[in-house]
Amino acid sequence: EDSVEFIIKKHNKLFEEFKKFGAKHIINVIPGNHDHALLYKPKYQEDLKKYNIHVETNQFFKREFKKGDKIFRVIGEHGNQVEPVCEFPDFNLPTDSSFSYHNYQILVKQLMKLGTPKKHPKWLAFLDNIDIELIPYWVFSKYFYYEFGPVLQLIAVPMLLMFSFLAVPYFIFDVFTHFYYPQFMSEIVLFLDTNPFCKVIAFILYFDMAIVLIVFIAAMMKGHFNARLREYGVHSLTDILLSRQNAYMQRAIAVVQGENPFNEKANLYITGHTHLAGAHHHKDTYYVDTGSWKQLMQRASARFSFPAVFVPYYALTYAEVGIDDDGNPYASLRERPKQFEPQLTILESLALKRNGYLKKPITHDTLIRKLQLDFLGKN
């Protein structure tokens, strides 16, 4: 199937707006690790050109702003070439040979085909939207809320509720009364020990406590394992994720200094590959990550010891670059509003803590951060 044609048909109103906007302004598309075929398939380029969208055949784009004899230059790229796991050996070759691309094609797309037309795990389609370190928690959450089924949920929900309210108090009470209890409590203890219903409840509560003990031991082992990894200089997943930002800062420094694959020098570097929107500044180096317009997931804590709930949301962030009214160059990260009501299961809605922790949707175009920049020099 023609991917570009399919996307245009599905989002026809958006592309009609592109057509109107592109009649007055330049719209360039920088191919990346998921759409590298735009670079070497003329049919895709022709389809987009009908809507005034031009595919950039270089790895980067360049913009210049001038004021008198002063110049302000911007260089941007998709950003996948910064990360070895996502880069193409030669950006201009007609190939889709990055590791991450094949991982997406082989793993994610194949997972999305699981099941039958009547029953398949639709939530797996968003696997590519989750940070690596959160994937195990996300899978467990979705499995609990979507795949358990009514019978298993009917068993699991009461157990979690009882654990939240009764397990620890009952455990303390049982240990205490095992060694000593006043005479006035003898009838209560006898009743709890002999009543069949109470014995079943007690068994479930102790089963809950056994699970907690196993989880506690597993957490201790995980902590010990991570400590040993650090001794051997192995980064945790969190450290690896945070190191991505450092990699892009290094690219930005190379852009400012003019020592980069583009052989160009600029005041500002723009990227968007990481999906983590931000406007960053370190000494004389500035860069903006435009983020992602894909559906994102926010991990939110849940009531009653239930698994965390992953709430979908959108962050329509974008970069704005120009010269302000005072004649100074700037780069700002902004976000546009989007009406979106996340679809949660009944159990997710009941478990979710609505305590202001969740990301609140914006109602108007919002400035997130503005960077004041300097001119590169004279023409």
N, C-alpha and C positions, 0 to 999 in steps of 0.2 A: 504494500500500500504506500502511496505517495504521502510521506509524513507531513510535508509542508502544506500540501493541498488539504489534508485532513484537518490540520490546525487552523487554517484560514477559514474553512467551512464551519468549524466548531465555534470560532470566535470572530464571526463575520463583522459584527458591529465594531469591535475593537480595530480590526484592520481597515474598516472604512474611515475611522478616525485617524489612523496612521496615514491614510491616503490624503486626507485634508491637511493634516499637519505637515506632511512631507512635501506638499506643494509649495510651502513657504520656507521650510527649514530642512536641513540635512539630517537624515536618519541613517545611521550606519549600524550594522550588526557585526560584532566580532565573534567568529566561530570559536567554540570551546570544546571541552572533552565530550559533551553529550550531543553536540550538533556540528561536529567537524566536517560532516558531509556537505554542509553549505559551501565549504571552500572549493570543492572539486566537482560538484554536480550542477552544471549550467541550468538544468530544469528548475532546481530550487531557487537559484538566483533570479531567473526570469519570473517565476511566480511571485517572488517578493517585490521585484521591481515594479510590478503592476500597482503596488500599493505605496510606491515611492520609498521603498526600503532597499538600501544598497548594502550588499555583503562586502565587508572589508577583507581584501585578500591578503593583507599583511597581518602579522601577529599583534600589532598594536595600532592605535590611532593617535593622532596628534592634533592639538588645537592651540591657536595663538590668540592672545588678546593684546592690543596695543593701545598705549596712551602717550601721545607725543612721540618722543624718541625712546620710550621704555617699552619693554616686551614682557609678557607673562605667558609661559608655555605650560601646557598640560599634556601628559602622556598617560595612556590607559591601555589595558589589555584585559582579556577575559580572566586570566590569572592561573589557569591550569598548568601553564608551563613553569610556574614557580615550584610546583610540587612534583618530585620525581615519580610518584605513583600515578600521577594524572597527566604527565607531559607526553607529547609526541616526539619521537627522536628527531624528526624534521617536520616542523609545523606545516610547511607548504606541500608535503607529499600527500597524494590521495590515499590515505590510510586511516584506520581507526585502531591504532595499535597501543593506546595507553592501557595500563593495567586496570584502572578504575572503570574504563569504558567496557572492557570485556567482563569485568566483575558484575557490572550492572546488567549487561546483556545475558550473561549466563545465570547469575544468581537471582536477581530481582525479577526479571521478566519470566523466568521459569517458575519461580514461586507464585507469581500472579496467575499462572495457568493451572495451579492445583485445583482439584475438585471437579465438579460437574457444572453444566450451565445453570442448574438450579441451586447448587450449594458450592460456594468457594469463598476462601478467606479474603474478602475485598480489602481488609485493613492492611494486608501485606503490601499493597501497592504503594504505601507511604514509607516503606523501609528505607528508601533512599533519602528521606527527609529527617532522619534521626541521627543525632551525634553518635559516634561509634560507642562511646562509653555508656550511653543510655539504652542501647539496643536490647541487652538482656532484660532490663526492667520493663521496657516497652512491650517486648514479646510476652512476658509473663502477665502484664496488665491486660493486654488485649486477649490473651488466651483465657484469662479468668472471666473477663466481662463479656466476651463474645463467643467463646467456644465451649465453655463448661456445660452449657445446656441446663434446663430447668431442674433436673434431678440432682446433679452435682451442686448446683447453686443452692438448692433447698437444703442440702447437707452442709455445705461450706459456710453459708451466711449465718445460721444459728451458732455454729462453732465459733466464728469470729466475734459475734456479738457477745457470746458467753465469755470468751476470753477477755474482751475489752472491759466487761463489767464484773465478772465473777471469779475468773480463774485465780488471780493473785490473792484476793481476800480469802477465798476458800482454801487455797494452799496454806496460807498462814494460819487460818483457823484449824485446819486438819492437823498440822504439825504441833500446834499449841495444845490441842485437846488430846493428842496422842500421848503426851507426857503428863499433862495436868489439866483438869477442868473442875470448876466448882460443882458442888452438888446440884445446884439449881439448873445446870446445863446438861445433866445426865440424861434427862428425857429427850432433849433436843438431839444429843449425840446418838442416842439409841434409835431415834426416829430416822435420822440421816443414814445410819448404818444398816437399817433393816428395810426401809421403804424401797421397793423396786425402782420407782421413778427417780428417787434421789440417788440411788446407786448408779443408774444410767447416766444421770447428769454429772455425778462425781467422776465416772470413767471418762466422759468427754472432756471434762475440765483437766484431768490429769493427762489426757492425750494431748490437749492444747499445750500444757506445760512441757511435755516431752518434746513437742515440735519446737517450742521456744528454746529449749536447752540445746537441741540440735543446731538451730540457727545461730545461737550464741557461740557454740563451739566452732561452727563454720566461719563466723566472723573473726574469731580469734586466729584461726588458721590462715584466713585471708590476710589479716594484719601482719602475721609473722611472715607469710610468703612475700608480701610487698616490701617488708623491711629487708628481707634477704635480697630481693631484686635491686633495691637501692644500693645495697652494699656492693653489688656487682656492676653498678652504674647503668642499670636498665631502667628506662623511663616508664612511668605508669601511663595509661591511656590518656589521663588528664594532662599530664606533662606534654605528651605528644601533640594533643590538640592545641594546647597553649603555645607550643613551639611554632605552630602554623603562623600565628600573628607575627612572631619574630622573623620568620622567613619573608613575609611580605614587607615588613619594615626594612629588612636588608635590601630588598628589591627597590624600595622607595629611595633608600640612601644611594643606591647605584644609579638611579634615575637622576637624582639631584646632582650627583658628582659627574654624570655623563659617562660612567664606566659600566655599560650594560649591553645586552644583546642587540638593542635597537641602535646603538651608537648615537644616541640623542641625549640632550640635557634639558631638564625641565624643572619647574618649581614644584609641581604637584604630580603625584602618581595616583591613578584610579584603578581599582580592580573590583571584581564581584564574585569570584569563584567560590569563596568559602561559605557563602550564605550567612555570614555573621556581619551584619551591618555595623559600621563604625567610622568615626572621623578621628584619625590618630595624629599625634604630634610628638616628635622627639627632637629636641634641639632645633636644627634648621631643616628638618625633614618632615614633610606632611604627606599623608596619603588617606584616601577615602575608600572604604569598602561599601559598595552600594547595596549589599545584602541580596536577598532572594525574594521573588514574588511567588514562590511555591508555598503550598500549605506547610506550615511549621507546626511543631508540637511543643506544648508547655507541660512539664511534669508538675502536677499539683498533688499535695498530700491529701489523704482521704481519712474519713472518720472510721471508727470502730476497727482499727487494725486492718482495714481492707488494703489491697494493693493500690499504689499510686495511680491516679487518673491522668492520662495524657490528653490534654485538651487542645484541639486544633485551632489555629489562628493564622491570620495573614498579617504581614508587615510590609506594606508597599513603600519601601524606602527607595530614595533616589538621591543622586548628587546634583547639586547646582553650583556652577562655577561662573564667575564673571567679575566685573568691576563695580563696586558699590557707588553710591551717590557722592561719597567723599573722594572718589578716584583711587581707592585701594582695592587690589585684587582679593578675592575671597573664595572659599570653597565651603559649602554647607551640606549637611546631611539632613534630608527632610523626609517626611512620611505622609502619604495620602490616606484618607479614610477609605474603609471598605465595609459595606454592610454584610455581615456574616454571622449566622447563628450556628454554633457548633452542634452537630447531631450526636448526642450521647445516649447510651442505653439508660433505661430506668434505674438500673442498679448503679451505674456510674453517676447519675444525677443525685441519687440518694447519698452516695458515699462522698461526693465531692465537698470539700470545705470551701464555702463561699465567704472567705474572710478578708477579701481585698487583695489576696496574694496573686490572683489571676491578672494577666495583662488586660487592662481596660481598653476597649476599642476607642480610637480617636474619632472625633466628629468633624474635624476640619484639617486642612493642610497644616502640618506641625513642623516647626524647626527643632531638630534634635540637637545639633551642634554646629557651630560656625567657626571656621578657621580663618584668621586674618593672615594673609600671605604678603610676601614682598615681590617686587618685580625682579625678573632674572637679570636685567641689565639693559643697556642701550642697544638699539638695532645695529 
